[in-house]
């Protein structure tokens, strides 16, 4: 396995970092990976298993950061030959910017000679890749792989009183021109978030609502427009389940109306980050990519 650190630049000049794992014999097939909220290309141990298993079987693997990396991150940005630093991270990102980040990743892989690209996302990475493919209809993508698909709006609304308090504070700050201020309480007691980003992610108009498992009658408009094969994986002990796992998988199958093929796998009692199930996950992803 050959491993190289890579830098790519988005269309708006932001520099992103990631890795490219390649089989020693070379390959035209690659799995591109988008991490979850505040995630990165190295933290989750299942990434190691994916890299080793895929490359051992002739498939490259490429996990990359996006502008939602970590809570608050300083990025290098180049515009018109001027280099500057900008503060983003999950506290300040805008969901729609995933279009720029993922496109830069796919462009990079195409330029590396890959012609068979599978787009994979974990947690928040799943609505991002669904949104990207639904909006772009990028024909370079061979399939979509959803690891722990997450309903961001449903999760935010799980505690109704808390959600109403948080969104009221966010709206007040934005109205006062203080949208860059962090809310007084972290989302899910874990993620610091600015008022503007909170509204961008969780208000009724939010574009993150592409996997609304909390709404049984939702039409899944963006998701249902994707023609590529779709594969979803979850475990029964996933701590972001907001409805029974069987219901989630049923909704995915039902709403993949344009997809050539849609399958799912329930990976036993694995949790959201597949701790202890890393190899089983890697084997599952390998089977999917091999069978297409």
C-alpha positions in Angstrom: 0.0 0.0 0.0 1.3 3.4 -1.0 0.2 6.3 1.2 0.6 10.0 0.3 -0.5 13.2 2.0 -2.4 15.5 -0.4 -3.5 19.1 -0.5 -6.4 20.3 -2.8 -7.9 23.7 -3.4 -11.6 24.4 -3.7 -13.0 26.7 -6.3 -13.2 29.5 -3.7 -9.5 29.1 -2.8 -9.7 27.1 0.4 -6.9 24.6 0.9 -8.0 21.1 2.2 -5.9 18.2 3.4 -6.3 14.5 3.1 -4.7 11.1 2.2 -4.6 8.9 -0.8 -4.0 5.2 -0.1 -3.2 3.2 -3.3 -2.7 -0.5 -4.0 0.9 -1.2 -5.0 -0.2 -2.4 -8.4 -2.3 0.7 -9.1 -6.0 1.0 -9.6 -8.7 2.9 -11.5 -11.2 2.4 -8.6 -11.3 4.6 -5.5 -13.5 5.2 -2.5 -13.6 8.9 -1.6 -14.6 9.5 2.0 -16.3 12.5 3.7 -16.1 12.6 7.5 -18.8 13.6 9.9 -19.4 16.7 12.0 -16.1 18.3 13.1 -14.5 15.1 11.8 -11.2 14.5 9.9 -9.4 12.1 7.7 -7.6 10.2 10.5 -9.6 10.1 13.8 -12.0 7.2 13.3 -10.3 3.8 13.5 -12.5 2.3 10.9 -10.7 4.5 8.3 -7.5 2.4 9.0 -9.5 -0.9 8.3 -11.0 0.6 5.1 -7.6 1.7 3.8 -5.9 -1.7 4.5 -8.8 -3.9 3.3 -9.6 -1.9 0.1 -6.0 -1.5 -1.0 -5.2 -5.1 -0.3 -8.0 -5.9 -2.8 -7.0 -3.5 -5.5 -9.1 -0.5 -4.6 -7.7 2.9 -3.6 -9.1 4.9 -0.6 -9.1 8.7 -0.1 -10.4 10.3 3.1 -10.2 14.2 3.0 -11.0 17.0 5.4 -13.6 19.6 4.5 -14.1 23.1 5.8 -16.1 21.6 8.7 -12.9 20.0 10.1 -12.7 20.2 13.9 -14.7 22.8 16.0 -12.9 25.9 14.9 -10.1 25.7 12.3 -7.9 28.2 10.5 -7.6 27.5 6.8 -5.3 28.9 4.1 -7.3 30.7 1.4 -5.9 32.0 -1.9 -7.9 34.4 -4.0 -6.3 36.3 -7.0 -2.8 35.4 -5.9 -3.4 36.8 -2.4 -3.0 34.3 0.4 -5.1 34.8 3.6 -6.3 32.9 6.6 -9.9 32.3 7.3 -11.6 30.7 10.4 -14.2 28.0 9.7 -14.6 24.6 11.2 -17.9 23.1 12.3 -18.7 26.2 14.4 -18.7 28.4 11.3 -19.3 26.3 8.2 -22.2 26.7 5.8 -23.7 23.3 4.8 -24.0 24.3 1.1 -20.3 24.7 0.8 -20.0 20.9 0.8 -20.6 21.3 -2.9 -17.3 23.1 -3.3 -15.4 20.8 -1.0 -16.6 17.5 -2.5 -16.2 18.7 -6.1 -12.6 19.6 -5.3 -12.0 16.1 -4.0 -13.6 14.4 -7.0 -11.7 16.7 -9.4 -8.5 15.7 -7.6 -9.2 12.0 -7.9 -10.1 12.3 -11.6 -6.8 14.1 -12.2 -5.0 11.2 -10.5 -6.4 8.9 -13.1 -9.4 7.3 -11.2 -12.4 6.6 -13.4 -14.4 4.5 -11.0 -15.2 6.7 -8.0 -17.4 5.6 -5.1 -18.5 8.5 -2.8 -18.7 7.5 0.9 -19.7 9.6 3.9 -20.0 9.1 7.6 -22.6 10.7 9.9 -23.0 14.4 8.8 -21.0 13.3 5.8 -24.0 11.3 4.6 -26.4 14.3 4.1 -23.4 16.1 2.5 -22.7 13.5 -0.1 -26.5 13.0 -0.8 -26.8 16.8 -1.2 -23.7 16.9 -3.5 -24.8 14.1 -5.8 -28.5 15.2 -5.8 -27.6 18.7 -6.8 -24.6 18.1 -9.1 -25.8 14.8 -10.7 -22.0 14.2 -11.1 -21.7 11.3 -13.5 -18.2 10.5 -12.4 -19.6 9.0 -9.2 -20.1 5.2 -9.4 -22.1 4.7 -6.2 -23.0 6.3 -2.9 -22.1 4.7 0.4 -23.9 6.0 3.5 -22.2 5.0 6.8 -24.4 5.8 9.8 -26.8 8.0 7.8 -27.9 10.9 10.0 -31.1 13.0 10.2 -29.6 16.3 11.3 -32.9 18.2 11.6 -34.5 15.3 13.5 -31.5 15.1 15.9 -31.7 18.9 16.6 -35.4 18.6 17.3 -35.2 15.6 19.5 -35.4 17.7 22.6 -38.2 20.2 21.7 -37.7 22.6 24.5 -33.9 22.8 24.1 -34.3 23.2 20.3 -36.7 26.1 20.7 -34.3 27.8 23.2 -31.3 27.4 20.9 -33.0 28.5 17.7 -34.5 31.5 19.5 -31.1 32.6 20.7 -29.6 32.0 17.2 -32.3 34.1 15.6 -31.8 36.9 18.1 -28.1 37.0 17.6 -28.4 37.1 13.8 -31.0 39.8 14.0 -28.7 41.9 16.1 -25.9 41.4 13.6 -24.0 39.0 15.8 -24.3 35.9 13.7 -20.7 35.0 14.3 -21.2 34.8 18.0 -21.2 31.3 19.5 -24.4 30.1 21.2 -24.3 30.0 25.0 -24.8 26.2 24.9 -23.0 23.6 22.7 -25.2 21.5 20.3 -25.8 18.2 22.0 -23.4 19.4 24.7 -20.5 18.7 22.4 -20.2 21.1 19.4 -19.7 24.9 19.8 -21.6 26.6 17.0 -22.2 30.1 15.8 -25.7 31.6 15.5 -25.5 31.8 11.7 -24.3 28.2 11.4 -27.0 27.0 13.7 -29.7 28.5 11.5 -28.0 27.3 8.4 -28.0 23.7 9.7 -31.2 23.5 11.7 -33.8 26.1 10.7 -36.8 25.0 8.7 -35.3 26.2 5.5 -32.0 24.3 6.0 -30.5 22.4 3.1 -29.3 19.7 5.6 -32.8 18.2 5.6 -32.1 15.6 2.9 -32.5 12.5 5.1 -35.6 13.4 7.2 -36.2 10.1 9.0 -38.2 12.0 11.6 -40.8 12.9 9.0 -42.6 9.7 7.7 -44.3 11.5 4.9 -41.2 13.4 3.7 -40.6 13.1 -0.1 -36.8 13.0 0.2 -36.7 15.2 -2.9 -32.9 15.4 -3.3 -32.2 11.8 -2.3 -34.8 10.4 -4.6 -33.2 12.2 -7.6 -30.0 10.2 -7.4 -29.7 7.5 -10.2 -26.5 5.9 -8.9 -26.5 2.7 -6.8 -26.9 3.5 -3.0 -25.6 1.4 -0.1 -26.4 2.2 3.6 -24.8 0.7 6.7 -25.9 1.2 10.3 -25.6 -0.6 13.7 -28.3 -1.3 16.2 -26.4 0.6 18.9 -26.0 3.8 16.9 -26.6 6.6 19.3 -28.1 8.9 16.8 -31.0 6.7 15.9 -34.2 8.8 16.2 -36.5 6.1 14.9 -36.1 2.3 14.8 -33.3 1.2 12.5 -35.6 -1.0 10.4 -37.7 2.1 9.7 -34.7 4.1 8.6 -33.6 1.4 6.2 -37.2 1.1 4.9 -37.3 4.8 4.2 -34.0 4.7 2.4 -35.2 1.8 0.2 -38.6 3.4 -0.4 -37.2 6.8 -1.4 -34.3 5.7 -3.6 -36.8 6.0 -6.5 -34.3 6.9 -9.2 -31.5 4.6 -8.0 -30.4 1.7 -10.2 -29.9 -0.3 -7.0 -30.3 0.3 -3.3 -29.2 -2.0 -0.6 -28.5 -1.8 3.1 -26.8 -3.8 5.9 -27.4 -3.7 9.6 -24.0 -4.3 11.1 -25.1 -6.1 14.3 -24.8 -4.1 17.6 -22.2 -1.7 16.2 -22.3 1.9 17.4 -22.2 5.1 15.4 -18.4 5.0 14.9 -18.2 1.2 14.5 -15.8 0.7 17.5 -15.0 -3.0 17.6 -16.7 -3.6 14.2 -14.0 -1.9 12.0 -13.1 -5.0 10.0 -16.7 -6.0 9.5 -17.4 -2.6 8.1 -14.4 -2.7 5.8 -15.5 -6.1 4.5 -19.0 -4.9 3.9 -17.8 -1.9 1.9 -15.4 -4.1 0.0 -18.3 -6.5 -1.0 -20.4 -3.6 -2.2 -17.7 -2.0 -4.4 -16.6 -5.3 -5.8 -20.1 -6.3 -6.9 -20.8 -3.1 -8.9 
